[in-house]
Amino acid sequence: MEKNYSKQKDIEYIRKINELLGKLPKFCDSYFTAIETTKMPRTRMAYAYDLVNYFTYLQEHNPLYKNINMHDIPIDIIKHQTAQDIREYLRWLQVYDKDNMVITNENKGLKRKLSTLRSFYKHYYNEEIIDKDPAALVQTPKLPEKEIVRLEVNEVAQLLDNVESGDKLTKSQQKYHDKTKSRDLALVTLLLGTGMRVSECVGINITDIDFDNNGVKIRRKGGNEAILFFSDEVASALMEYIEERNNMNPLSGHEDALFLSLQNKRIGVRSVENIVKKYSQSVTLKNISPHKLRSTYGSALYENTGDIYLVADVLGHKDVNTTRKHYAKMAENRRRYAADKVTLRESSTIKTHTK
């Protein structure tokens, strides 16, 4: 039988971390041991990749370490780094060559990589191994404010109609539509009807669906379980797909998965992203991803309830300020709407105001 999907992914991440630790300088072991109980495996893996990139850069730009195996680099290398050195690294990250490819990073990527270095240097500073924390002195790259990209009500209807009919797909895409229509409609309807993350969606097992209560059990970021509730419309799409799903023959290790690929394996995140893109690009000019379907649900829920705490809870945001930041513009519009809803005096008694 298949292991819990999230645990299975964590095992993969941990194996990759161990592989990368075999490449990183030996002294990095203490850092990864220290963050083992505070950071999730996926985050630790991302940190490991970032640090491999960082030490590769240091080797290439420091003749003292250029001919040393990375694993053998002494801890002295970080004792001599300054804030200016880290700023130069971030500048280099904007455009560099790797494996005959040009790699670029905008401010969002630079911010994440600086976050890795801040966590890394803070550990050795707190352990009194270095007497200064250069990463803490580097200013965080500023991110531009982004408008929430979401589907309007008519676009949601058009998207679901397209999933159901396949009329707007290319001839090549239509060849497979009959085989995947039921699955794709259930998948897109579930994303739109619950606001769950795509990673949560692909991890759902058949036994996680409860039609008596119209609920689905998911594993949140961090490993916590939660129950999300869905409408009868979502339930109908799921029931239709599950009737087909019960007649499928999943490959060994994928028996529990709710959503299966054409290869009868648990569907992956990238596949769901491609499915959403395939159906949405012919109904809207917006660049729609599973995350934008999540924004569509969150926006609709906030517009209809005005309860930012409810939206935060359903979307699985640990901090309501994260939710408030995303929906700040909508909150401002609601406050504007409230301006004329309370009458202080009858209009006949109000003096005309001229500028």
Secondary structure as GFF3:
##gff-version 3
##sequence-region A 1 355
A	DSSP	alpha_helix	5	21	.	.	.	ID=ss1
A	DSSP	alpha_helix	28	34	.	.	.	ID=ss2
A	DSSP	alpha_helix	41	61	.	.	.	ID=ss3
A	DSSP	three_ten_helix	70	72	.	.	.	ID=ss4
A	DSSP	alpha_helix	76	79	.	.	.	ID=ss5
A	DSSP	alpha_helix	83	93	.	.	.	ID=ss6
A	DSSP	beta_strand	95	98	.	.	.	ID=ss7
A	DSSP	beta_strand	101	104	.	.	.	ID=ss8
A	DSSP	alpha_helix	107	126	.	.	.	ID=ss9
A	DSSP	three_ten_helix	134	137	.	.	.	ID=ss10
A	DSSP	alpha_helix	153	165	.	.	.	ID=ss11
A	DSSP	alpha_helix	171	174	.	.	.	ID=ss12
A	DSSP	alpha_helix	177	194	.	.	.	ID=ss13
A	DSSP	alpha_helix	198	202	.	.	.	ID=ss14
A	DSSP	three_ten_helix	206	208	.	.	.	ID=ss15
A	DSSP	beta_strand	209	210	.	.	.	ID=ss16
A	DSSP	beta_strand	215	219	.	.	.	ID=ss17
A	DSSP	beta_strand	225	229	.	.	.	ID=ss18
A	DSSP	alpha_helix	232	245	.	.	.	ID=ss19
A	DSSP	alpha_helix	269	280	.	.	.	ID=ss20
A	DSSP	alpha_helix	290	305	.	.	.	ID=ss21
A	DSSP	alpha_helix	308	315	.	.	.	ID=ss22
A	DSSP	alpha_helix	320	326	.	.	.	ID=ss23
A	DSSP	alpha_helix	328	338	.	.	.	ID=ss24
A	DSSP	three_ten_helix	347	349	.	.	.	ID=ss25
###
